[in-house]
Amino acid sequence: MQPGHPHRAPIAAPQPPPFRPVTPGQPYRGTMLPADFILPYDATPDSPMPEYVPAPGPTGIAVEAAYFTWMLPPHCYRWLAKPRIVVNGREIADAAWGTTHVPVPPGVHHVRVGTDPHWIVALRIIPATVPANKFGFADAMIPVVPGHSTTVHYQSPLNNVPAGALGPEPRQRFPGWRYYRVMMPVLVAVTLVCAVMFVLCVVKLVFG
């Protein structure tokens, strides 16, 4: 070091970002999955598996569980039903609507999320022959790395479709929306016809 020149510490080489494994983008078919794996709503064995990217946070899995708030008053639905979260075969006791953080060690974990049925759902499930313990369930393989949290979004079905929506991003429409899109015009038409017939009957009774 020459006199008059301050000592300069060596510049550290830039470090690569932490390794973040993601679930393969290959189709579900042919992937090593649990034998009882439940495909999410609208997914087929040939659909590509979604990619889950961990983000900085507490090590584990963050399950964002949601239901369609217009189906029933929100507080009523919270009282009648709740999400059910199972990680690697172990049910999470404190599962709730909103965010449920599940601490797990680094690795790839089997996550299953569904909706515990209530009496309204049960009435719809019985004629649809959907087992009560399978209402709205869906599975995913979630990667977790140290110092990171992986978020998975679950959306409970609007009706008795057996599978719920589960993925790295929430869907624009809840599972079962197509059923209401078809049935609502029919119900409106039937209601109008009944209303017209009722008015005609009243008019006939009043005016003879």
Backbone as a chain_set.jsonl record, in Angstrom:
{"seq": "MQPGHPHRAPIAAPQPPPFRPVTPGQPYRGTMLPADFILPYDATPDSPMPEYVPAPGPTGIAVEAAYFTWMLPPHCYRWLAKPRIVVNGREIADAAWGTTHVPVPPGVHHVRVGTDPHWIVALRIIPATVPANKFGFADAMIPVVPGHSTTVHYQSPLNNVPAGALGPEPRQRFPGWRYYRVMMPVLVAVTLVCAVMFVLCVVKLVFG", "coords": {"N": [[0.861, -1.194, 0.0], [0.653, 2.188, -0.916], [2.051, 5.176, 0.542], [-0.159, 7.713, 1.803], [-2.423, 6.851, 0.532], [-5.515, 5.715, 1.408], [-6.383, 2.622, 2.96], [-8.253, 0.303, 1.163], [-11.003, -1.715, 1.548], [-11.545, -4.968, 0.209], [-13.917, -5.408, -2.389], [-16.864, -7.128, -1.944], [-17.955, -9.975, -3.721], [-21.009, -10.12, -5.602], [-23.72, -11.923, -4.204], [-25.546, -14.823, -5.168], [-29.148, -14.991, -5.511], [-31.271, -16.548, -2.993], [-31.931, -20.057, -3.332], [-34.894, -21.027, -4.847], [-37.052, -23.4, -5.012], [-39.642, -24.538, -7.193], [-42.89, -25.904, -7.811], [-43.104, -28.398, -10.348], [-43.776, -27.452, -13.762], [-44.923, -29.331, -15.3], [-47.463, -31.64, -16.555], [-50.096, -32.851, -14.355], [-50.492, -35.57, -14.682], [-48.437, -38.36, -14.563], [-46.702, -37.236, -12.75], [-45.033, -37.566, -9.636], [-47.201, -38.033, -7.243], [-49.273, -38.051, -4.25], [-51.316, -40.963, -3.715], [-54.044, -40.482, -3.305], [-54.498, -37.97, -4.337], [-56.235, -34.94, -4.871], [-57.482, -33.281, -7.546], [-57.506, -29.753, -8.23], [-60.318, -27.486, -8.746], [-61.598, -27.434, -12.021], [-59.254, -28.459, -13.061], [-57.451, -30.933, -14.939], [-56.029, -34.243, -15.414], [-54.122, -33.717, -17.369], [-53.554, -31.062, -17.126], [-51.217, -28.372, -16.551], [-49.128, -28.328, -13.67], [-49.409, -25.799, -11.225], [-47.056, -23.153, -10.484], [-45.509, -22.462, -7.496], [-44.053, -19.858, -5.819], [-41.867, -19.231, -3.265], [-41.879, -16.519, -0.887], [-40.081, -13.961, 0.93], [-40.352, -14.363, 4.427], [-41.865, -15.77, 7.435], [-40.83, -19.122, 7.876], [-42.707, -21.465, 6.205], [-46.119, -22.282, 5.276], [-48.623, -20.252, 3.929], [-51.986, -20.205, 4.031], [-54.53, -18.852, 2.245], [-57.749, -18.611, 2.744], [-60.952, -18.383, 1.334], [-64.429, -17.473, 0.965], [-67.501, -17.083, -0.893], [-68.89, -14.1, -0.276], [-71.447, -13.137, -0.776], [-73.134, -15.248, -0.835], [-74.184, -16.107, 1.604], [-74.943, -14.262, 4.615], [-71.917, -12.854, 5.808], [-71.036, -13.247, 8.567], [-72.77, -15.218, 9.345], [-72.032, -17.328, 7.679], [-69.441, -17.781, 8.56], [-70.044, -18.831, 11.02], [-71.416, -21.142, 10.382], [-69.755, -22.697, 8.746], [-66.363, -23.708, 8.073], [-62.935, -23.493, 6.955], [-60.985, -26.386, 6.124], [-57.85, -27.592, 6.714], [-55.254, -29.654, 5.745], [-52.073, -30.83, 6.182], [-49.599, -32.758, 4.897], [-51.022, -34.995, 5.749], [-51.747, -34.273, 8.32], [-54.141, -32.674, 10.22], [-54.818, -29.207, 10.537], [-55.437, -27.512, 13.433], [-56.248, -24.869, 14.059], [-57.405, -23.709, 11.786], [-58.826, -21.166, 9.751], [-61.078, -18.818, 8.147], [-59.603, -16.499, 5.917], [-56.211, -15.735, 6.547], [-54.157, -18.418, 7.316], [-51.338, -19.409, 8.888], [-49.026, -21.957, 8.482], [-46.516, -23.44, 10.092], [-43.844, -25.191, 8.727], [-41.128, -27.444, 8.007], [-38.384, -26.816, 5.661], [-38.852, -27.972, 2.301], [-40.911, -30.018, 0.113], [-44.346, -30.053, 0.388], [-47.397, -31.81, 0.968], [-50.457, -30.407, 0.577], [-53.788, -30.098, 1.561], [-56.906, -28.621, 1.152], [-60.172, -27.8, 2.166], [-63.75, -27.474, 2.711], [-65.507, -27.563, 5.686], [-68.544, -29.206, 5.934], [-71.836, -27.791, 6.394], [-75.259, -27.711, 7.567], [-76.78, -26.618, 5.475], [-75.174, -27.041, 3.241], [-75.059, -29.809, 3.386], [-77.667, -30.571, 2.695], [-77.623, -30.019, 0.009], [-75.636, -31.672, -0.85], [-76.433, -34.322, -0.465], [-78.409, -35.116, -2.517], [-76.693, -34.825, -4.639], [-74.801, -36.714, -4.396], [-72.225, -36.251, -3.43], [-69.658, -36.954, -1.274], [-69.778, -35.911, 2.124], [-67.388, -35.392, 3.461], [-65.765, -34.648, 1.433], [-66.324, -32.235, 0.36], [-65.646, -29.555, -1.635], [-62.842, -29.933, -1.635], [-59.329, -29.764, -2.4], [-56.033, -30.382, -3.667], [-52.491, -29.648, -3.373], [-49.004, -29.421, -4.15], [-46.651, -27.975, -2.25], [-43.811, -25.93, -2.244], [-41.293, -25.161, 0.149], [-38.848, -23.005, 1.507], [-36.01, -22.154, 3.603], [-36.57, -19.321, 5.693], [-38.599, -18.279, 4.154], [-41.988, -17.87, 3.039], [-44.646, -19.63, 1.597], [-47.427, -18.885, -0.309], [-50.737, -20.041, -0.705], [-53.819, -19.99, -2.362], [-57.141, -20.554, -1.494], [-60.466, -21.198, -2.524], [-63.736, -21.562, -1.593], [-66.363, -23.632, -2.922], [-69.332, -22.445, -4.681], [-71.534, -24.032, -4.772], [-72.565, -27.479, -4.812], [-70.331, -28.584, -6.131], [-67.643, -30.912, -6.274], [-64.915, -30.197, -5.969], [-62.663, -27.654, -4.767], [-61.218, -24.394, -5.476], [-57.769, -24.048, -5.814], [-54.675, -22.597, -5.684], [-51.713, -20.681, -6.735], [-52.595, -18.099, -7.134], [-55.644, -16.261, -6.576], [-58.777, -17.195, -8.113], [-60.785, -15.477, -10.581], [-63.483, -16.034, -10.543], [-65.549, -17.901, -8.356], [-65.51, -21.468, -7.705], [-68.068, -23.365, -9.29], [-69.539, -21.278, -10.299], [-70.553, -21.297, -12.89], [-72.837, -22.84, -12.736], [-74.713, -21.158, -11.417], [-74.781, -19.123, -13.273], [-76.16, -20.282, -15.355], [-78.516, -21.115, -14.122], [-79.687, -18.846, -12.931], [-81.003, -17.103, -14.906], [-83.103, -18.865, -15.553], [-84.428, -19.158, -13.093], [-85.238, -16.5, -12.697], [-86.99, -16.166, -14.863], [-88.97, -18.089, -14.25], [-89.89, -17.012, -11.836], [-90.986, -14.569, -12.708], [-93.066, -15.498, -14.363], [-94.66, -16.815, -12.46], [-95.312, -14.609, -10.865], [-96.827, -13.054, -12.645], [-98.977, -14.813, -13.124], [-100.04, -14.912, -10.558], [-100.906, -12.259, -10.206], [-102.86, -12.126, -12.223], [-104.684, -14.006, -11.237], [-105.503, -12.732, -8.882], [-106.681, -10.442, -9.945], [-108.788, -11.616, -11.343], [-110.288, -12.714, -9.232], [-111.033, -10.432, -7.863], [-112.371, -8.783, -9.691], [-114.024, -10.539, -10.891]], "CA": [[0.0, 0.0, 0.0], [1.467, 3.361, -1.027], [1.715, 6.193, 1.545], [-1.126, 8.721, 1.387], [-3.614, 6.226, -0.031], [-6.193, 4.92, 2.452], [-6.595, 1.207, 2.671], [-9.583, -0.004, 0.677], [-11.409, -3.113, 1.769], [-11.953, -5.614, -1.041], [-15.362, -5.407, -2.658], [-17.401, -8.492, -1.923], [-18.646, -10.37, -4.944], [-22.462, -10.257, -5.377], [-24.172, -13.273, -3.888], [-26.753, -15.21, -5.91], [-30.361, -15.038, -4.676], [-31.5, -17.88, -2.413], [-32.567, -21.028, -4.225], [-36.327, -21.123, -4.618], [-37.648, -24.435, -5.858], [-41.063, -24.399, -7.482], [-43.482, -27.144, -8.294], [-42.879, -28.517, -11.791], [-44.835, -27.003, -14.642], [-45.373, -30.449, -16.116], [-48.84, -32.037, -16.234], [-50.306, -33.689, -13.164], [-50.334, -36.954, -15.076], [-47.05, -38.779, -14.632], [-45.937, -36.629, -11.67], [-45.09, -38.331, -8.392], [-48.156, -37.41, -6.341], [-49.942, -39.019, -3.375], [-52.298, -41.798, -4.421], [-55.389, -39.914, -3.173], [-54.391, -36.551, -4.687], [-57.483, -34.381, -5.39], [-57.202, -32.185, -8.465], [-58.313, -28.545, -7.996], [-61.465, -27.222, -9.625], [-61.326, -27.19, -13.44], [-57.989, -29.072, -13.487], [-57.51, -32.296, -15.453], [-54.7, -34.865, -15.293], [-53.195, -33.155, -18.349], [-53.297, -29.653, -16.844], [-49.899, -28.149, -15.938], [-49.126, -28.011, -12.253], [-49.054, -24.39, -11.018], [-45.772, -22.9, -9.844], [-45.578, -21.702, -6.246], [-42.759, -19.234, -5.564], [-41.788, -18.721, -1.891], [-41.522, -15.117, -0.684], [-39.494, -13.768, 2.261], [-41.305, -14.387, 5.527], [-41.664, -16.912, 8.335], [-40.757, -20.388, 7.145], [-43.938, -22.235, 6.269], [-47.131, -22.145, 4.228], [-49.724, -19.352, 4.265], [-53.205, -20.582, 3.318], [-55.533, -17.783, 2.166], [-59.027, -19.282, 2.506], [-62.027, -17.414, 1.099], [-65.742, -17.947, 0.532], [-68.257, -16.05, -1.601], [-69.594, -13.435, 0.825], [-72.837, -12.838, -1.108], [-73.957, -16.454, -0.787], [-74.853, -16.022, 2.893], [-74.302, -13.2, 5.398], [-70.558, -13.309, 6.173], [-70.903, -13.772, 9.926], [-73.529, -16.466, 9.386], [-71.232, -18.38, 7.041], [-68.322, -18.089, 9.461], [-70.549, -19.648, 12.107], [-71.9, -22.422, 9.88], [-68.74, -23.47, 8.031], [-64.98, -23.263, 8.251], [-62.024, -24.243, 6.083], [-60.275, -27.52, 6.705], [-56.506, -27.631, 6.138], [-54.499, -30.862, 6.101], [-50.718, -30.749, 5.64], [-48.896, -34.038, 5.049], [-51.869, -35.911, 6.504], [-52.039, -33.77, 9.668], [-55.111, -31.583, 10.159], [-54.448, -28.012, 11.282], [-56.552, -27.288, 14.357], [-56.682, -23.471, 14.128], [-57.718, -23.211, 10.448], [-59.892, -20.159, 9.765], [-61.169, -18.004, 6.939], [-58.537, -15.513, 5.932], [-54.853, -16.287, 6.467], [-53.703, -19.382, 8.328], [-49.928, -19.73, 8.638], [-48.683, -23.305, 8.95], [-45.055, -23.623, 10.115], [-43.365, -26.501, 8.287], [-39.72, -27.383, 7.63], [-38.144, -26.716, 4.215], [-39.148, -29.167, 1.518], [-42.156, -29.98, -0.648], [-45.362, -30.572, 1.291], [-48.724, -32.099, 0.416], [-51.454, -29.575, 1.251], [-55.185, -30.333, 1.168], [-57.797, -27.626, 1.749], [-61.57, -28.002, 1.824], [-64.723, -26.775, 3.546], [-66.308, -28.417, 6.558], [-69.939, -29.002, 5.535], [-72.852, -27.44, 7.368], [-76.539, -28.338, 7.203], [-77.235, -26.149, 4.166], [-74.379, -27.762, 2.261], [-75.425, -31.222, 3.441], [-78.896, -30.764, 1.932], [-77.288, -29.992, -1.411], [-74.698, -32.747, -1.166], [-77.09, -35.63, -0.469], [-78.887, -35.51, -3.844], [-75.609, -34.768, -5.628], [-73.936, -37.857, -4.087], [-70.858, -35.827, -3.112], [-69.43, -37.249, 0.137], [-69.672, -34.708, 2.941], [-66.004, -35.123, 3.83], [-65.018, -34.302, 0.225], [-66.897, -31.021, -0.2], [-64.755, -28.433, -1.931], [-61.443, -30.197, -1.335], [-58.358, -29.728, -3.49], [-54.67, -30.627, -3.19], [-51.364, -28.989, -4.038], [-47.671, -29.699, -3.62], [-46.162, -26.628, -1.948], [-42.401, -25.881, -1.86], [-40.936, -24.24, 1.237], [-37.41, -22.846, 1.704], [-35.755, -21.442, 4.865], [-36.762, -17.884, 5.689], [-39.59, -17.892, 3.154], [-43.337, -18.383, 3.211], [-45.306, -19.871, 0.315], [-48.855, -18.616, -0.188], [-51.657, -20.786, -1.565], [-55.155, -19.41, -2.254], [-58.249, -21.512, -1.563], [-61.793, -20.6, -2.643], [-64.781, -22.56, -1.372], [-67.343, -23.628, -4.019], [-70.626, -21.796, -4.491], [-72.579, -25.048, -4.643], [-72.097, -28.806, -4.434], [-69.248, -29.165, -6.923], [-66.807, -31.601, -5.29], [-63.564, -29.652, -5.788], [-62.509, -26.225, -4.579], [-60.132, -23.773, -6.23], [-56.544, -23.987, -5.022], [-53.589, -22.224, -6.572], [-50.857, -19.588, -6.258], [-53.347, -16.853, -7.241], [-57.087, -16.511, -6.525], [-59.526, -17.152, -9.363], [-61.723, -14.364, -10.699], [-64.811, -16.533, -10.182], [-65.498, -19.035, -7.451], [-65.959, -22.729, -8.308], [-69.513, -23.53, -9.329], [-70.199, -20.082, -10.802], [-71.271, -21.604, -14.13], [-74.157, -23.354, -12.351], [-75.576, -20.017, -11.168], [-74.912, -18.357, -14.509], [-77.187, -20.945, -16.149], [-79.765, -21.252, -13.389], [-80.301, -17.57, -12.562], [-82.046, -16.687, -15.869], [-84.249, -19.766, -15.444], [-85.161, -18.798, -11.88], [-85.878, -15.196, -12.918], [-88.122, -16.38, -15.759], [-90.024, -18.788, -13.502], [-90.44, -16.058, -10.87], [-91.832, -13.626, -13.429], [-94.281, -16.199, -14.774], [-95.482, -17.018, -11.252], [-95.837, -13.313, -10.441], [-97.889, -12.677, -13.575], [-100.131, -15.68, -12.867], [-100.624, -14.494, -9.28], [-101.631, -11.005, -10.443], [-104.052, -12.453, -13.002], [-105.645, -14.673, -10.346], [-106.069, -11.708, -7.982], [-107.58, -9.6, -10.739], [-109.98, -12.391, -11.65], [-111.073, -12.837, -8.019], [-111.577, -9.13, -7.459], [-113.295, -8.224, -10.674], [-114.923, -11.577, -11.369]], "C": [[0.886, 1.228, 0.0], [1.064, 4.372, 0.029], [0.73, 7.205, 0.963], [-2.377, 8.161, 0.759], [-4.298, 5.389, 1.048], [-6.395, 3.49, 1.993], [-8.04, 0.979, 2.26], [-9.887, -1.482, 0.873], [-11.839, -3.711, 0.435], [-13.471, -5.627, -1.179], [-15.859, -6.844, -2.75], [-18.145, -8.773, -3.229], [-20.135, -10.514, -4.667], [-22.848, -11.708, -5.179], [-25.427, -13.605, -4.693], [-27.96, -15.232, -4.99], [-30.567, -16.438, -4.128], [-32.249, -18.784, -3.385], [-34.033, -21.173, -3.862], [-36.923, -22.197, -5.519], [-39.125, -24.169, -6.066], [-41.591, -25.734, -7.953], [-43.328, -27.221, -9.805], [-44.069, -28.016, -12.596], [-45.362, -28.11, -15.525], [-46.787, -30.856, -15.728], [-48.911, -32.874, -14.964], [-50.061, -35.158, -13.497], [-48.844, -37.293, -15.182], [-46.172, -38.173, -13.568], [-46.092, -37.481, -10.409], [-45.961, -37.591, -7.389], [-48.734, -38.465, -5.409], [-51.06, -39.75, -4.11], [-53.694, -41.195, -4.385], [-55.413, -38.429, -3.514], [-55.686, -36.072, -5.345], [-57.147, -33.184, -6.274], [-58.066, -30.974, -8.135], [-59.414, -28.389, -9.027], [-60.985, -26.849, -11.026], [-59.995, -27.776, -13.914], [-58.244, -30.497, -13.969], [-56.13, -32.928, -15.275], [-53.673, -34.298, -16.27], [-52.935, -31.672, -18.143], [-51.907, -29.481, -16.246], [-50.029, -27.808, -14.459], [-48.707, -26.553, -12.062], [-47.73, -24.27, -10.277], [-45.967, -22.0, -8.623], [-44.184, -21.169, -5.935], [-42.738, -18.71, -4.133], [-41.361, -17.257, -1.867], [-40.936, -14.958, 0.715], [-40.566, -13.667, 3.342], [-41.013, -15.552, 6.441], [-41.745, -18.223, 7.566], [-42.053, -21.178, 7.32], [-44.845, -21.962, 5.088], [-48.243, -21.233, 4.734], [-50.927, -19.717, 3.396], [-54.198, -19.429, 3.401], [-56.859, -18.422, 1.774], [-60.14, -18.25, 2.391], [-63.309, -18.121, 0.701], [-66.467, -16.779, -0.12], [-69.184, -15.359, -0.611], [-71.054, -13.141, 0.506], [-73.732, -14.066, -1.014], [-74.784, -16.493, 0.499], [-74.248, -14.836, 3.633], [-72.955, -13.672, 5.927], [-70.459, -13.911, 7.562], [-71.661, -15.089, 10.076], [-72.703, -17.602, 8.802], [-70.053, -18.764, 7.925], [-68.776, -18.983, 10.615], [-70.916, -21.045, 11.623], [-70.813, -23.3, 9.273], [-67.355, -22.906, 8.319], [-64.09, -24.046, 7.29], [-61.361, -25.377, 6.855], [-58.944, -27.665, 5.981], [-55.774, -28.859, 6.667], [-53.147, -30.774, 5.407], [-50.0, -32.054, 5.953], [-49.684, -35.016, 5.919], [-52.231, -35.438, 7.896], [-52.986, -32.582, 9.553], [-54.68, -30.43, 11.058], [-55.638, -27.588, 12.13], [-57.094, -25.866, 14.287], [-56.98, -22.886, 12.748], [-58.903, -22.252, 10.519], [-59.937, -19.465, 8.418], [-60.176, -16.856, 7.044], [-57.2, -16.214, 5.82], [-54.577, -17.217, 7.633], [-52.264, -19.751, 7.994], [-49.609, -21.078, 9.275], [-47.163, -23.44, 8.934], [-44.694, -25.054, 9.718], [-41.885, -26.366, 7.944], [-39.557, -27.236, 6.123], [-38.374, -28.052, 3.514], [-40.415, -28.955, 0.705], [-43.223, -30.707, 0.161], [-46.689, -30.754, 0.566], [-49.76, -31.339, 1.237], [-52.831, -29.882, 0.68], [-56.065, -29.337, 1.904], [-59.215, -27.893, 1.266], [-62.451, -27.188, 2.743], [-65.472, -27.789, 4.386], [-67.773, -28.168, 6.253], [-70.816, -28.569, 6.7], [-74.194, -27.958, 6.849], [-77.045, -27.867, 5.845], [-76.489, -26.89, 3.061], [-74.798, -29.224, 2.217], [-76.691, -31.496, 2.63], [-78.623, -30.776, 0.433], [-76.411, -31.179, -1.798], [-75.422, -34.082, -1.311], [-77.626, -36.0, -1.845], [-77.786, -35.524, -4.892], [-74.604, -35.892, -5.43], [-72.476, -37.446, -3.949], [-70.626, -36.105, -1.637], [-69.201, -35.985, 0.939], [-68.232, -34.368, 3.268], [-65.145, -34.786, 2.618], [-65.5, -32.983, -0.359], [-65.822, -29.943, -0.39], [-63.288, -28.682, -1.68], [-60.588, -30.135, -2.592], [-56.967, -29.842, -2.882], [-53.653, -29.815, -3.982], [-50.076, -29.448, -3.382], [-46.96, -28.352, -3.484], [-44.693, -26.678, -1.54], [-42.164, -24.833, -0.772], [-39.413, -24.214, 1.373], [-37.185, -22.054, 2.988], [-35.931, -19.933, 4.705], [-37.764, -17.384, 4.682], [-40.934, -18.544, 3.477], [-43.981, -18.51, 1.833], [-46.806, -19.743, 0.501], [-49.648, -19.45, -1.186], [-53.059, -20.251, -1.294], [-56.205, -20.496, -2.444], [-59.558, -20.74, -1.632], [-62.843, -21.695, -2.564], [-65.812, -22.486, -2.493], [-68.634, -22.909, -3.652], [-71.748, -22.81, -4.298], [-71.909, -26.395, -4.387], [-71.075, -29.409, -5.402], [-68.226, -29.764, -5.958], [-65.475, -30.938, -5.015], [-63.599, -28.149, -5.59], [-61.384, -25.704, -5.459], [-58.928, -23.633, -5.316], [-55.393, -23.672, -5.967], [-52.772, -21.08, -6.016], [-51.531, -18.232, -6.326], [-54.84, -17.173, -7.149], [-57.718, -16.416, -7.902], [-60.434, -15.927, -9.379], [-63.127, -14.777, -10.286], [-64.662, -17.784, -9.321], [-65.969, -20.306, -8.162], [-67.48, -22.861, -8.225], [-70.257, -22.324, -9.872], [-71.026, -20.376, -12.056], [-72.68, -22.115, -13.839], [-75.129, -22.197, -12.153], [-75.779, -19.177, -12.42], [-75.994, -18.954, -15.408], [-78.541, -20.912, -15.44], [-80.446, -19.923, -13.103], [-81.316, -17.086, -13.596], [-83.292, -17.566, -15.796], [-85.095, -19.398, -14.226], [-85.879, -17.473, -12.039], [-87.11, -15.362, -13.8], [-89.277, -17.056, -15.037], [-90.682, -17.843, -12.505], [-91.373, -15.071, -11.539], [-93.139, -14.263, -13.86], [-95.212, -16.403, -13.58], [-96.105, -15.707, -10.785], [-96.983, -12.874, -11.338], [-99.143, -13.511, -13.33], [-100.821, -15.281, -11.566], [-101.445, -13.221, -9.463], [-102.925, -11.27, -11.212], [-105.111, -13.127, -12.126], [-106.3, -13.665, -9.402], [-107.061, -10.835, -8.741], [-108.891, -10.33, -11.034], [-110.888, -12.526, -10.428], [-111.736, -11.528, -7.646], [-112.648, -8.645, -8.408], [-114.221, -9.276, -11.309], [-114.675, -11.873, -12.822]], "O": [[1.791, 1.323, 0.828], [-0.108, 4.449, 0.395], [0.781, 7.516, -0.227], [-3.311, 8.911, 0.476], [-3.7, 4.438, 1.551], [-6.552, 3.202, 0.807], [-8.956, 1.425, 2.951], [-9.148, -2.363, 0.436], [-12.44, -3.017, -0.385], [-14.201, -5.829, -0.209], [-15.348, -7.655, -3.522], [-18.86, -7.922, -3.757], [-20.505, -10.988, -3.593], [-22.375, -12.6, -5.883], [-26.284, -12.741, -4.876], [-27.808, -15.47, -3.792], [-30.1, -17.412, -4.718], [-33.091, -18.327, -4.158], [-34.373, -21.414, -2.704], [-37.261, -21.923, -6.671], [-39.785, -23.622, -5.183], [-40.842, -26.585, -8.433], [-43.416, -26.196, -10.481], [-45.218, -28.136, -12.172], [-46.172, -27.853, -16.416], [-47.267, -30.455, -14.668], [-47.94, -33.51, -14.554], [-49.491, -35.898, -12.695], [-48.087, -36.571, -15.831], [-45.001, -38.539, -13.467], [-47.158, -38.044, -10.155], [-45.514, -36.634, -6.758], [-48.696, -39.653, -5.729], [-51.673, -39.2, -5.025], [-54.461, -41.371, -5.332], [-56.275, -37.702, -3.019], [-56.186, -36.715, -6.269], [-56.592, -32.192, -5.801], [-59.238, -31.133, -7.793], [-59.433, -29.076, -10.048], [-60.071, -26.039, -11.183], [-59.642, -27.6, -15.08], [-59.139, -31.18, -13.472], [-55.159, -32.219, -15.011], [-52.471, -34.392, -16.02], [-52.174, -31.072, -18.903], [-51.451, -30.351, -15.505], [-50.939, -27.082, -14.056], [-47.738, -26.113, -12.681], [-47.335, -25.171, -9.536], [-46.528, -20.909, -8.727], [-43.239, -21.945, -5.801], [-43.522, -17.819, -3.808], [-40.584, -16.81, -2.711], [-41.262, -15.744, 1.605], [-41.564, -12.965, 3.178], [-40.02, -16.255, 6.252], [-42.616, -18.409, 6.716], [-42.443, -21.514, 8.438], [-44.409, -21.478, 4.043], [-48.748, -21.419, 5.842], [-50.891, -19.558, 2.176], [-54.654, -19.069, 4.487], [-57.074, -18.739, 0.604], [-60.266, -17.358, 3.23], [-63.281, -19.229, 0.167], [-66.093, -15.622, 0.074], [-70.157, -15.957, -0.153], [-71.839, -12.915, 1.426], [-74.954, -13.949, -1.102], [-75.955, -16.873, 0.474], [-73.131, -14.432, 3.31], [-72.858, -14.785, 6.446], [-69.862, -14.975, 7.731], [-71.251, -15.967, 10.835], [-72.67, -18.703, 9.352], [-69.706, -19.941, 8.025], [-68.001, -19.791, 11.127], [-70.751, -22.022, 12.353], [-70.936, -24.525, 9.284], [-67.212, -21.764, 8.756], [-64.453, -25.141, 6.859], [-61.204, -25.319, 8.074], [-58.916, -27.843, 4.763], [-55.686, -29.075, 7.875], [-53.081, -30.657, 4.183], [-49.814, -32.412, 7.116], [-49.113, -35.762, 6.714], [-52.961, -36.135, 8.601], [-52.681, -31.601, 8.875], [-54.237, -30.637, 12.188], [-56.722, -27.333, 11.604], [-58.299, -25.671, 14.444], [-56.824, -21.681, 12.553], [-59.863, -22.49, 11.251], [-58.98, -19.509, 7.645], [-59.941, -16.316, 8.124], [-57.068, -17.186, 5.076], [-54.744, -16.844, 8.794], [-51.995, -20.335, 6.945], [-49.885, -21.307, 10.452], [-46.575, -23.544, 7.858], [-45.187, -26.013, 10.312], [-41.433, -25.268, 7.619], [-40.498, -27.506, 5.376], [-38.118, -29.117, 4.074], [-40.928, -27.839, 0.621], [-43.023, -31.85, 0.571], [-47.056, -29.977, -0.315], [-49.926, -31.587, 2.431], [-53.015, -29.922, -0.536], [-55.99, -29.216, 3.126], [-59.431, -28.18, 0.088], [-61.971, -26.318, 3.469], [-66.01, -28.763, 3.861], [-68.216, -27.021, 6.307], [-70.568, -28.936, 7.849], [-74.243, -28.584, 5.79], [-77.679, -28.642, 5.129], [-77.086, -27.316, 2.072], [-74.886, -29.816, 1.141], [-76.79, -32.523, 1.958], [-79.31, -31.462, -0.324], [-76.443, -31.634, -2.941], [-75.073, -34.886, -2.174], [-77.34, -37.098, -2.322], [-77.931, -36.17, -5.929], [-73.656, -36.018, -6.204], [-71.582, -38.21, -4.313], [-71.335, -35.542, -0.803], [-68.502, -35.079, 0.484], [-67.876, -33.193, 3.347], [-63.928, -34.65, 2.745], [-65.117, -32.64, -1.478], [-65.187, -29.493, 0.563], [-62.534, -27.721, -1.521], [-61.054, -30.414, -3.696], [-56.742, -29.452, -1.736], [-53.914, -29.363, -5.096], [-50.058, -29.817, -2.208], [-46.7, -27.675, -4.478], [-44.345, -27.385, -0.595], [-42.765, -23.759, -0.783], [-38.764, -25.259, 1.357], [-38.089, -21.343, 3.427], [-35.498, -19.346, 3.714], [-37.79, -16.192, 4.376], [-41.006, -19.607, 4.095], [-43.873, -17.607, 1.004], [-47.394, -20.405, 1.357], [-49.284, -19.554, -2.357], [-53.448, -20.075, -0.139], [-56.171, -21.254, -3.413], [-59.756, -19.763, -0.909], [-62.844, -22.634, -3.36], [-66.113, -21.394, -2.974], [-68.984, -22.781, -2.478], [-72.791, -22.487, -3.729], [-70.819, -26.454, -3.816], [-70.964, -30.633, -5.483], [-67.966, -29.172, -4.911], [-64.938, -31.096, -3.919], [-64.441, -27.452, -6.157], [-60.682, -26.48, -6.108], [-59.044, -23.16, -4.186], [-55.162, -24.395, -6.936], [-53.086, -20.554, -4.948], [-51.097, -17.298, -5.652], [-55.267, -18.239, -7.593], [-57.26, -15.656, -8.755], [-60.806, -15.403, -8.329], [-63.879, -13.969, -9.742], [-63.772, -18.607, -9.534], [-66.742, -20.229, -9.117], [-68.092, -22.512, -7.216], [-71.488, -22.331, -9.907], [-72.079, -19.772, -12.26], [-73.609, -21.856, -14.604], [-76.25, -22.24, -12.66], [-76.841, -18.583, -12.604], [-76.669, -18.227, -16.137], [-79.579, -20.709, -16.07], [-81.674, -19.873, -13.037], [-82.413, -16.686, -13.206], [-84.41, -17.075, -15.957], [-86.322, -19.334, -14.309], [-87.008, -17.321, -11.571], [-88.155, -14.772, -13.527], [-90.43, -16.651, -15.187], [-91.902, -17.867, -12.344], [-92.438, -14.762, -11.005], [-94.201, -13.652, -13.742], [-96.418, -16.185, -13.687], [-97.262, -15.674, -10.364], [-97.999, -12.377, -10.851], [-100.252, -12.976, -13.328], [-102.049, -15.31, -11.48], [-102.553, -13.114, -8.938], [-103.968, -10.703, -10.887], [-106.301, -12.846, -12.264], [-107.503, -13.732, -9.151], [-108.143, -10.527, -8.241], [-109.968, -9.736, -10.982], [-112.111, -12.462, -10.555], [-112.87, -11.512, -7.169], [-113.699, -8.159, -7.988], [-115.073, -8.959, -12.139], [-115.344, -12.728, -13.402]]}, "num_chains": 1, "name": "protein.A"}
